[in-house]
Amino acid sequence: MNPRRILISIVLLASFLIIFPTAPLLAWPVPDTGQTTCYDDVGNVISCPSPGQRFYGQDGCYSINPMSFTKLDGGNMVRDNVTGLI
């Protein structure tokens, strides 16, 4: 096998092993939007569909990391409990 090809393969493998295992460590939670309403294709409000039903997958179908806040320091500062930002 060509030495140049071996070197390229080693560099690509090393890059993959360095980048992908650390990617989840660099991610942070994102607060939910609070959207709870779902719509059909012409804009009518509908009950939020279940997986496999038409129009499933809208933001209103999910509740992930609901908004949550805590007052700090006598109420002058607020912490976002999802992201930890103050």
C-alpha positions in Angstrom: 0.0 0.0 0.0 1.1 3.5 -0.8 2.8 5.2 2.3 1.0 8.5 1.5 -2.3 6.7 1.5 -1.5 5.1 4.9 -0.6 8.5 6.4 -3.8 10.0 5.1 -5.8 7.1 6.6 -4.0 7.5 10.0 -4.7 11.3 10.0 -8.4 10.8 9.2 -8.8 8.0 11.8 -7.1 10.2 14.5 -9.3 13.2 13.6 -12.4 11.0 13.8 -11.3 9.6 17.2 -10.6 13.1 18.6 -13.6 15.0 17.3 -16.5 12.6 17.7 -16.0 11.4 21.3 -15.7 15.0 22.5 -18.7 16.4 20.5 -21.3 15.3 23.2 -19.1 17.1 25.8 -19.4 20.3 23.9 -23.2 20.2 23.6 -25.5 21.9 26.1 -29.2 21.7 26.7 -31.5 24.0 24.8 -34.7 25.3 26.5 -38.0 24.3 25.1 -39.8 27.0 23.1 -43.1 26.5 25.1 -45.0 26.0 21.8 -48.0 23.7 22.6 -50.2 24.3 19.6 -50.2 22.2 16.4 -51.5 23.2 13.0 -52.6 21.5 9.8 -51.3 22.4 6.3 -53.6 25.4 5.9 -53.0 26.8 9.4 -56.0 25.5 11.3 -55.3 24.6 15.0 -55.4 20.8 15.5 -54.8 18.5 18.4 -51.1 17.5 18.4 -50.7 14.3 16.4 -49.0 11.1 17.7 -46.0 9.5 16.0 -46.9 8.1 12.6 -49.9 10.4 12.2 -50.1 13.2 9.6 -48.5 16.5 10.8 -46.5 14.8 13.6 -43.1 16.4 14.4 -44.2 19.9 14.9 -42.7 21.8 17.9 -46.0 21.5 19.8 -45.6 17.7 19.8 -42.6 17.8 22.1 -41.8 19.1 25.5 -38.1 18.8 26.1 -36.2 20.9 28.7 -39.2 23.0 29.7 -38.4 26.6 30.7 -37.4 26.9 34.4 -36.0 29.9 36.2 -34.8 30.7 39.7 -34.5 34.1 41.2 -31.1 34.8 42.8 -29.8 37.5 45.0 -33.1 38.8 46.2 -34.6 38.7 42.8 -32.1 41.0 41.0 -30.6 38.1 39.1 -32.2 35.1 37.4 -30.7 31.7 36.6 -32.0 29.7 33.6 -32.2 26.2 35.2 -31.9 24.5 31.8 -28.7 26.1 30.5 -27.3 27.4 33.8 -26.9 30.9 32.4 -27.4 33.8 34.8 
